[in-house]
Amino acid sequence: MGLKSWGEGYRRSIVKTIGKDIAHFKKGDSYTPRKFLKKHGFKKVKVRKWRKSEIYTIKSALEYVQSVSVWNSVPLSLRKSALEGLKKYFTDLKKRRGKIERKLDVKVVVGSCANDGLK
């Protein structure tokens, strides 16, 4: 389950449970760190990528969802209901897959300045 499907999965669960649409995740990314660093004088710009997985308990998955901005679009009066729906969603997900996993593609971009002494 990639980042998009992870977020969209629990977002759809909330919408289904409360019967109202909530905020969507931003699509696309116009910020390109490599170009930004080069434009601002950084040299030897390098990109490192790797995959990582985060494993959640039902409790920690519920806490995670409540920490992201999409949660702020859930009306206060419907949050208890939304949490019940999310608990069912994550419980079912764990039964189907054996775990609640969020797969991430991590990318780090670094560069050096002409006077920083880095090689």
Secondary structure in CASP SS format (residue, H / E / C, confidence):
PFRMAT SS
TARGET T0000
AUTHOR 0000-0000-0000
METHOD secondary structure of the structure
MODEL  1
M C 1.00
G C 1.00
L H 1.00
K H 1.00
S H 1.00
W H 1.00
G H 1.00
E H 1.00
G H 1.00
Y H 1.00
R H 1.00
R H 1.00
S H 1.00
I H 1.00
V H 1.00
K H 1.00
T H 1.00
I H 1.00
G C 1.00
K C 1.00
D C 1.00
I C 1.00
A C 1.00
H C 1.00
F C 1.00
K C 1.00
K C 1.00
G C 1.00
D C 1.00
S C 1.00
Y C 1.00
T C 1.00
P H 1.00
R H 1.00
K H 1.00
F H 1.00
L H 1.00
K H 1.00
K H 1.00
H C 1.00
G C 1.00
F C 1.00
K E 1.00
K E 1.00
V E 1.00
K E 1.00
V E 1.00
R E 1.00
K E 1.00
W E 1.00
R E 1.00
K E 1.00
S E 1.00
E E 1.00
I E 1.00
Y E 1.00
T C 1.00
I H 1.00
K H 1.00
S H 1.00
A H 1.00
L H 1.00
E H 1.00
Y H 1.00
V H 1.00
Q H 1.00
S H 1.00
V C 1.00
S H 1.00
V H 1.00
W H 1.00
N H 1.00
S H 1.00
V C 1.00
P C 1.00
L H 1.00
S H 1.00
L H 1.00
R H 1.00
K H 1.00
S H 1.00
A H 1.00
L H 1.00
E H 1.00
G H 1.00
L H 1.00
K H 1.00
K H 1.00
Y H 1.00
F H 1.00
T H 1.00
D H 1.00
L H 1.00
K H 1.00
K H 1.00
R H 1.00
R H 1.00
G C 1.00
K C 1.00
I E 1.00
E E 1.00
R E 1.00
K E 1.00
L E 1.00
D E 1.00
V E 1.00
K E 1.00
V E 1.00
V E 1.00
V E 1.00
G E 1.00
S E 1.00
C C 1.00
A C 1.00
N C 1.00
D C 1.00
G C 1.00
L C 1.00
K C 1.00
END
